[in-house]
Amino acid sequence: MTTLVQTTPTPTPLARRISTGSLHKFTFPALGTTCEVQYVTPNSNYPQSTFETAAIRWVSKFEAKYSRFKPTSLVSQINAAAGRAWVEVDEEMDTFFDLCDSLYTMTRGILDPTALPLIQLWNWKAERPTIPNREQIDATLRLTGWKIVQRKPGKVFLPVQGMALDFGGFGKEYAVDFIAATAINHGITNVLVDFGHDLRALGAPPGRPAWHIGLEDPENPGKIAGSIAVSGKGVASSGDYVRCFKIDGRRYGHIIDPRTGWPVSNGCTQTTVIADSCLQAGILSTTAFVLGLREGINFIREFPGAEGIALGGPLRGQTLGFFNYAVSS
């Protein structure tokens, strides 16, 4: 997880909001997490509510359409029709599916939007989690695979009953980038968008050259192990040291490798990536985590402008340029 150094604002009826001079902050619940935006107003007469209302409304519409947790969402309709019928989709969803194609290829099949059945099989939130047997895993693997999803212009079909889509692997990061762009469209050039610690930083807060981001210590969750300073970049971290369960002394994390059907278990505890967008940072961070320390860092190096670090107990790997963002406070 990536945590912010700044403090949490005070609740208000519309959202949680705090202002200090020209620096403003508001938070609201969405996408299964806390969404926080800090920004600097371009002048003293700037109408704050215009940008804040636009941001909250867009996220609400995005969640209503793309969240599998919303029973009326388009994604839920597609999942309910698996193995039975084609579902009509609009141009925006078609574009989203094109993005899925690209991300699936880029991550070598690690980011698979059809992996939901595996996530549900390894239910770390269960009161008494259990380890599925080989037969259950193999049967669930037959319900996954982005390549078997059938598409036509304006239509999609999940050919096997029990298949299901989940955009949780990149939807939040996509939303972060969109809200950062929304800020720019509203004349705001200094903004930090933080949705569940997936971040996009533009410009800087008053009196500083960049936004300072605290990095959580995977060995001591909740405590800061270091910090980075970023501007014009996205930041995302992946780790399974919090969302997990243990059986017979072995930890099973929430990040599943859809190629094997098993939770990732390669010694890696956390990866953090800085990239040109939050979407890219999130995708690279998750993929690097699944690949492991050495292969994960090599994977990050393939993308110009991206820098990353991977931790695994006493082991540590990072790209050369990651040092450029490290700060002492």
RACORVEN-V402388 format. One line per field, one symbol per residue. ss: DSSP state (~ for helix, > for strand, _ for the rest). phi: phi as a letter, one per 20 degrees, with the letter a starting at -180 (. if undefined). A space follows every 50 residues. Layout:
ss=???
phi=???
This chain:
ss=_>>>______>____>>>>>__>>>>>>>>__>>>>>>>>_______~~~ ~~~~~~~~~~~~~~~~_______~~~~~~~______>>__~~~~~~~~~~ ~~~~~~_________~~~~~~____________~~~~~~~~____~~~_> >>__>>>_____________~~~~~~~~~~~~~~~_____>>>>>__>>> >>________>>>>>>_______>>>>>>>__>>>>>>>____>>>>__> >>>__>>____>>______>>>>>>__~~~~~~~~~~~~~~_~~~~~~~~ ~_____>>>>>>__>>>>_~~~~~~>>__
phi=.ddeffeefefcgfaecbccmeecbccbealmbedccdbdffbfeffgff ffffffffffffffedefeefeffffffffegmcbfcfcefffgfffffg gfffffemnfecfefggffffeefeffcfcefefffffffgfedpgfefe ccgnbbbefdfofaebeffbfffgfgffffffggfendddbcdcdmmecc dcmafgnceaeededfefecgndeerbcdcbmcdcbccacedeabcclnd edeeedeffdndffbcnfdacccdbfbfgffffffffffffngfffffff ffdgnecbcccbmfebcbffffgfdfceb
